Amino acid sequence: MENLAQDRHSRVKAEKHKELPPSPPQTEENDSESSEEVDIPLPPPTTIPTETLDVDKKTPDAHVPRDPRLIRLTGVHPFNVEAPLSALFNEGFLTSPELFYVRNHGAVPEVKDEEIPDWEFSVEGLVEKPFILTLRQLIAKYEQITCPVTLVCAGNRRKEQNQVRKSKGFSWGPAGVSTALFTGVAMSELIKRARPRKKARYVCMEGADKLPNGFYGTSVKLNWVMDPNKGMMLSYKMNGEMLRPDHGKPLRAVIPGQIGGRSVKWLKKLIVTATPSDNWYHIYDNRVLPTMVSPDESANKPKWWMDDRYAIYDLSTNSAIAYPAHEEQVCLVGGPEKYRAQGYAYGGGGRRVTRVELSLDKGRTWRLADIDYPEDRYRDAEQMLYGGRLDMSWRESCFCWCQWSLDFLVSELADAKDIVLRAMDESMNIQPKGNVLERPRHDEQPLVPRHYKQGRRLPPFRAPNTTSTNARRLDGTGQKIRR
């Protein structure tokens, strides 16, 4: 009887199992799909300069080897340079350290390699637990992350603006922009450890570069620092190698989506405060004064410079044409029927560039360019890179430039007097065409191509008056901003 009962129980149990859905297969820990590495952009080949250039040997930067291809914008010293645009663009999404633009206000601090681990910086101010940390401790005690970030000088493309109306800012071309993989620690982790007090509102940063008006410094808002979507970090590596002298060796701040002047190099202090930085360079650099304030009034009434509402933080939407390059020749007879125009665009504050358009008839009609977003490939990768976790999979912010392209018939280019370019970001910020004093925010960039036809060079086309997107925003009166 007992055996019959067991058999009946087994049959009932089997019938019940038939009504249930099939069990899912067991998860394999070493699933090939999860372990497969994503193809991500890696840095271009690099050659570390080893010798000081003759032009630098009699300057305070005699200890800094540099690449001779860089274009000097302010004479021999201080070192403010950009790469030739074609060389920069040809490197691809990431920029080698030797072609990365440089904005220095004075001499580069000399830090020997053996001193790097013991480099100290402090976290102080309106915090409950101020502390001093060495770079060795920063690496050992905190999670390391790696992120691609585009840094841009606020004066990028100001040369074009200066051709329309001279400003006090020096003439940056279109290559005051560069992109690298930065490795380090989220700035928020350090501020959390210090425990800001109730009235804390800003994080001031100070570097080790001693200048005529003190050490270089600036500030950003505390809530920006604590927002993981803003991506603010302290970095000691660039494209997998230790920072080079011109780029902040051994430690710098990286503030994505904002003007390069906020990313303090040779970092020594993080100071939590209730008010914006009172550093001379924070007040008198990178500001947009109201257009009705004359140069004389701004010089005689410092109160205009003290208002932090006029400080520039987020980048403006901007774009540039890399190809056709300056004085590039296009064959109209026996050559290809199409020519591919190419260039870059970027937004500010983490906003994605959603549209790039070009015109051959001065903006009467527009054509939509194709856009490549190499930054997005890192979002699909969950792996370690250069000693840091690739911290991109969850983030929606866009902190890097993108590359655009558009094919034209060569016959169309032959009939065109210029190529006009504009970009738009996801907040509908667009580069409009207008006068520097009427619309001091953005602009379209014209390109003046030169063509050859039947062995004879056509007369050069005349460029319309335009201004640089950022320079125009910064120099609304033509004389307000100093860099």
C-alpha positions in Angstrom: 0.0 0.0 0.0 2.8 2.4 0.9 4.4 1.8 -2.5 1.1 2.5 -4.3 0.7 5.8 -2.4 4.2 6.9 -3.4 3.6 6.1 -7.1 0.3 8.0 -7.0 2.1 11.0 -5.4 4.8 10.9 -8.0 2.2 10.9 -10.9 0.3 13.9 -9.4 3.6 15.8 -9.0 4.6 15.1 -12.6 1.2 16.3 -13.8 1.5 19.6 -11.9 5.0 20.1 -13.4 3.5 19.8 -16.9 1.4 22.9 -16.1 4.4 25.1 -15.1 6.5 27.0 -17.6 9.9 25.6 -18.4 12.8 26.6 -16.1 15.2 29.1 -17.5 18.7 27.8 -18.3 21.3 28.3 -15.6 23.4 31.5 -15.9 27.0 30.9 -16.9 29.4 33.1 -15.0 31.8 33.3 -17.9 29.3 34.2 -20.5 31.1 35.3 -23.6 28.8 38.2 -24.3 29.5 39.8 -20.9 33.2 39.3 -21.0 33.7 40.5 -24.5 35.6 43.8 -24.6 34.0 46.6 -26.7 36.0 48.3 -29.4 36.7 51.7 -28.0 38.9 54.6 -29.4 42.4 54.5 -28.0 45.0 57.2 -28.0 47.0 57.9 -31.2 50.7 57.1 -31.3 52.7 59.5 -29.2 56.3 60.5 -29.0 57.3 62.1 -25.7 59.6 65.2 -26.4 62.9 64.7 -24.7 64.8 67.9 -25.5 64.1 71.6 -24.7 63.5 73.7 -27.8 66.1 76.4 -28.4 63.3 79.1 -28.1 62.6 77.9 -24.5 66.1 77.6 -23.2 66.3 81.2 -21.9 62.8 81.2 -20.4 61.5 79.9 -17.0 60.3 76.9 -18.9 63.7 75.6 -19.8 63.0 72.3 -18.1 60.0 71.6 -20.3 60.5 69.6 -23.6 57.9 70.5 -26.2 56.7 69.6 -29.7 58.0 72.1 -32.3 54.8 71.8 -34.4 52.7 73.8 -31.9 51.8 77.3 -32.9 52.7 79.9 -30.3 50.1 82.6 -29.9 51.7 84.9 -27.3 55.3 84.9 -28.3 58.0 82.8 -26.6 56.6 83.0 -23.0 54.2 82.3 -21.4 53.4 79.2 -23.4 50.0 79.5 -25.1 49.7 77.2 -28.1 47.5 75.2 -30.4 48.3 72.5 -33.0 47.8 73.0 -36.7 44.1 72.2 -37.2 44.8 69.4 -39.8 47.3 67.7 -37.5 44.9 67.9 -34.6 41.9 66.6 -36.6 44.0 63.8 -38.3 44.8 62.3 -34.9 41.2 61.3 -34.5 38.9 61.5 -31.5 41.7 61.5 -28.9 44.6 64.0 -28.9 48.2 63.1 -28.1 49.7 65.1 -25.2 52.2 66.7 -27.4 49.5 68.3 -29.7 47.1 69.1 -26.8 46.5 72.8 -26.6 48.2 74.7 -23.8 47.0 77.8 -21.9 49.6 78.9 -19.3 49.5 82.2 -17.4 53.2 82.0 -16.4 56.0 79.6 -15.7 55.4 75.9 -15.4 56.2 74.5 -11.9 59.1 72.1 -12.0 58.2 68.7 -10.4 60.7 65.9 -10.6 59.5 62.4 -11.2 60.7 61.2 -7.8 58.6 63.9 -6.1 55.4 62.9 -7.8 54.2 60.3 -5.2 54.6 62.8 -2.3 52.9 65.7 -4.0 50.5 67.1 -1.4 47.2 69.0 -1.7 44.7 70.0 0.9 40.9 70.0 1.2 39.9 72.8 3.6 37.6 75.7 4.2 34.0 75.3 5.4 34.4 71.6 6.2 34.2 69.6 9.4 37.2 67.4 8.6 39.9 69.2 6.6 42.8 67.0 5.5 46.0 66.9 3.5 46.6 64.1 1.0 49.5 62.9 -1.1 49.1 61.7 -4.6 50.3 58.3 -3.4 47.4 58.2 -0.9 44.9 59.5 -3.5 45.7 56.5 -5.7 45.8 54.0 -2.9 42.7 55.0 -0.9 40.1 56.0 -3.6 38.4 54.3 -6.5 40.2 55.2 -9.8 38.1 56.1 -12.8 38.9 56.8 -16.5 36.8 59.1 -18.7 37.2 60.8 -22.1 36.9 64.6 -21.8 37.3 67.4 -24.3 38.9 70.5 -22.9 38.4 73.8 -24.7 39.9 77.2 -24.2 37.3 79.9 -23.8 38.9 81.9 -26.6 38.8 79.1 -29.2 38.4 80.6 -32.6 38.9 84.2 -31.3 41.2 85.0 -34.2 38.1 85.3 -36.5 36.5 87.7 -34.0 39.6 89.8 -33.8 39.6 90.2 -37.6 36.2 91.8 -37.3 36.8 93.9 -34.2 39.9 93.7 -32.1 39.6 92.5 -28.5 42.1 92.3 -25.7 42.2 88.5 -25.9 44.9 87.0 -28.1 44.1 85.3 -31.3 43.2 81.6 -30.8 42.6 79.7 -34.0 40.1 76.7 -34.2 42.5 74.3 -32.5 42.1 75.5 -28.9 40.3 72.2 -28.3 41.6 68.7 -27.4 40.4 65.4 -26.1 42.0 62.9 -23.8 41.3 59.9 -21.5 41.8 61.3 -18.0 42.3 58.9 -15.1 41.9 59.9 -11.4 39.3 60.3 -8.7 35.9 61.9 -8.6 36.2 65.3 -6.9 33.0 64.6 -5.0 34.6 61.7 -3.1 37.1 64.0 -1.5 34.5 66.7 -0.6 32.3 64.0 0.9 35.2 62.9 3.2 35.7 66.5 4.3 32.0 66.9 5.1 31.0 70.5 4.0 29.3 72.7 6.5 25.8 74.1 6.1 26.7 77.4 4.4 29.1 75.8 1.9 28.2 76.7 -1.7 31.5 76.7 -3.7 34.6 74.7 -4.3 37.7 76.9 -4.9 40.7 75.5 -6.6 44.3 76.8 -6.4 47.3 75.7 -8.4 51.1 75.8 -7.8 51.8 78.3 -10.6 53.1 81.5 -9.0 52.0 84.5 -11.0 52.2 88.3 -10.7 48.8 88.4 -9.0 49.2 85.3 -6.8 48.6 81.6 -7.5 46.2 80.8 -10.3 42.8 79.9 -8.9 39.1 79.7 -9.7 35.9 78.1 -8.4 32.8 76.1 -9.3 29.6 75.5 -7.5 29.6 72.9 -4.8 26.4 71.2 -6.1 28.1 70.8 -9.5 31.0 69.0 -7.8 28.6 66.7 -6.0 26.6 65.9 -9.1 28.0 62.7 -10.6 26.5 63.7 -14.0 28.9 66.7 -14.1 31.9 64.3 -14.0 34.3 66.6 -12.2 37.5 64.9 -11.1 41.1 65.1 -10.1 43.4 63.6 -12.6 47.0 62.5 -12.6 47.0 60.5 -15.9 46.3 61.5 -19.5 45.9 58.9 -22.2 47.4 56.3 -19.8 50.6 58.2 -19.0 51.5 60.6 -16.1 50.5 64.2 -16.9 53.2 66.1 -18.7 54.5 69.4 -17.3 52.4 71.7 -19.5 49.2 69.8 -18.7 49.5 69.9 -14.9 52.1 67.4 -13.8 51.5 65.8 -11.4 47.8 66.6 -10.5 45.1 68.7 -12.0 41.3 69.3 -11.9 39.3 68.3 -14.9 35.9 70.1 -15.2 34.1 68.7 -18.2 31.7 70.8 -20.3 33.1 74.1 -19.0 35.8 76.5 -20.2 39.3 75.2 -19.8 40.1 78.0 -17.3 38.1 76.1 -14.7 40.4 72.9 -14.9 43.1 74.1 -12.6 46.6 72.6 -13.2 49.3 71.7 -10.7 46.5 71.5 -8.1 47.4 72.3 -4.4 44.2 73.3 -2.7 40.5 72.5 -2.7 38.8 75.2 -0.6 35.1 74.9 0.3 33.6 78.4 0.7 30.3 80.2 1.0 31.1 82.6 -1.9 32.8 82.4 -5.3 36.6 82.5 -5.4 38.2 85.9 -4.7 41.3 84.9 -6.7 42.5 87.6 -9.0 42.4 85.3 -12.0 38.8 84.1 -11.3 37.6 87.7 -11.1 39.5 89.3 -14.0 39.6 86.4 -16.4 36.8 84.7 -18.4 34.0 87.1 -17.8 31.3 88.6 -20.0 30.4 92.2 -19.0 27.2 93.8 -20.2 27.7 95.3 -23.7 26.8 98.8 -22.5 29.8 98.8 -20.2 32.6 100.7 -22.1 36.2 99.6 -21.8 37.0 102.8 -19.8 34.2 102.2 -17.4 35.3 98.6 -16.9 38.8 99.7 -16.2 37.8 102.5 -13.8 35.0 100.6 -12.0 36.2 97.2 -10.7 32.7 96.5 -9.3 31.7 95.2 -12.8 34.3 92.4 -12.5 33.1 91.4 -9.0 29.7 90.2 -10.1 29.9 86.4 -10.5 26.8 86.5 -12.8 29.2 87.6 -15.5 31.6 84.7 -15.0 31.7 82.1 -17.8 31.3 78.4 -16.9 29.5 76.3 -19.6 31.0 76.2 -23.1 28.9 77.6 -25.9 27.9 75.4 -28.8 30.7 75.7 -31.4 31.9 74.0 -34.6 34.7 74.3 -37.2 35.6 73.0 -40.6 38.8 71.0 -40.8 38.5 70.0 -44.5 38.7 71.7 -46.9 41.8 72.9 -45.2 43.2 76.4 -45.6 44.3 76.9 -49.3 43.5 73.3 -50.0 43.3 72.7 -53.8 40.4 70.8 -55.4 40.8 69.4 -58.9 37.8 70.2 -61.0 38.9 68.3 -64.1 39.6 64.5 -64.1 39.3 64.3 -60.3 36.6 62.7 -58.0 33.1 63.9 -58.5 32.5 64.3 -54.8 34.4 66.0 -52.0 33.9 65.1 -48.3 33.9 68.1 -46.0 34.8 67.3 -42.4 35.1 69.0 -39.1 34.2 69.0 -35.4 31.5 70.3 -33.1 31.0 70.4 -29.4 28.4 71.6 -26.9 28.6 72.8 -23.3 27.5 71.6 -19.9 27.2 68.0 -21.0 24.7 68.8 -23.8 24.9 66.7 -26.9 25.3 68.2 -30.4 22.3 67.0 -32.2 22.6 68.7 -35.6 25.3 70.0 -37.9 24.3 71.8 -41.0 26.2 73.3 -43.9 25.3 75.8 -46.6 26.8 76.8 -50.0 24.5 79.8 -50.5 25.1 81.9 -47.4 22.5 80.2 -45.3 19.5 80.4 -47.6 19.4 76.6 -47.7 21.0 74.0 -45.4 22.2 70.4 -45.7 22.4 68.0 -42.8 25.8 66.5 -42.1 26.4 63.0 -40.7 27.7 63.0 -37.1 29.9 60.4 -35.4 29.9 60.3 -31.6 33.0 58.2 -30.6 32.3 59.1 -27.0 29.3 56.8 -27.0 31.4 53.7 -27.6 32.9 54.0 -24.2 29.3 53.8 -22.7 29.1 50.2 -24.0 32.3 49.2 -22.3 32.6 48.1 -18.7 36.2 47.5 -18.1 39.4 48.8 -16.5 41.4 51.2 -18.6 44.8 52.7 -17.6 44.3 51.7 -14.0 40.8 53.2 -13.7 37.3 51.9 -14.1 35.8 53.2 -17.4 33.0 55.2 -15.8 30.7 55.8 -18.7 28.0 53.1 -18.9 25.4 54.9 -16.8 26.1 58.5 -17.8 24.0 60.5 -20.3 26.1 63.7 -20.3 28.2 64.4 -23.4 31.6 65.9 -22.6 33.4 65.3 -25.8 33.6 66.7 -29.3 32.0 64.9 -32.2 33.1 64.6 -35.8 30.8 65.5 -38.7 31.1 64.9 -42.5 29.1 65.8 -45.6 29.7 65.0 -49.2 29.4 67.7 -51.9 29.6 67.5 -55.6 32.9 69.2 -56.7 31.0 71.1 -59.3 28.9 72.6 -56.5 32.0 73.7 -54.7 33.3 75.3 -57.8 30.2 77.6 -58.0 30.2 78.3 -54.2 31.7 81.4 -52.7 32.0 79.9 -49.3 30.8 77.1 -47.0 28.9 78.1 -44.0 28.6 75.8 -41.0 26.5 75.8 -37.9 25.8 73.4 -35.0 22.9 72.9 -32.6 22.8 71.1 -29.2 19.9 69.2 -27.5 18.8 72.4 -25.8 18.3 74.0 -29.2 21.3 76.3 -28.7 22.3 77.1 -32.3 25.0 79.1 -33.9 23.1 82.0 -35.5 24.5 84.4 -38.0 24.7 88.0 -36.9 26.7 91.0 -35.9 29.1 90.8 -33.0 27.3 93.6 -31.1 23.8 92.5 -31.9 24.0 88.9 -30.9 27.0 88.2 -28.6 26.5 84.5 -28.3 27.2 82.3 -31.3 27.9 82.4 -35.0 28.2 80.4 -38.1 31.7 79.6 -39.4 32.3 80.4 -43.0 35.0 78.6 -44.9 36.6 80.1 -48.0 37.7 77.2 -50.3 40.0 77.9 -53.2 39.5 75.8 -56.3 41.5 75.1 -59.5 39.8 74.8 -62.9 41.5 73.6 -66.1 44.9 74.4 -64.7 44.0 78.0 -63.8 43.4 79.3 -60.3 40.1 81.1 -59.8 40.2 84.4 -57.9 40.1 83.9 -54.1 36.6 84.3 -52.6 36.0 87.0 -50.0 34.9 85.9 -46.6 31.9 87.6 -45.0 32.4 89.3 -41.6 31.9 86.8 -38.9 33.1 86.1 -35.4 34.1 83.2 -33.3 31.4 81.6 -31.3 33.1 81.7 -27.9 35.1 84.8 -28.5 32.0 86.7 -29.5 30.3 85.5 -26.5 33.2 86.6 -24.3 34.1 89.8 -26.0 30.7 91.4 -26.7 32.2 95.0 -26.7 35.3 93.8 -28.5 37.5 94.8 -25.5 36.1 93.2 -22.4 37.8 89.9 -21.7 41.5 89.2 -21.0 43.0 85.8 -21.2 
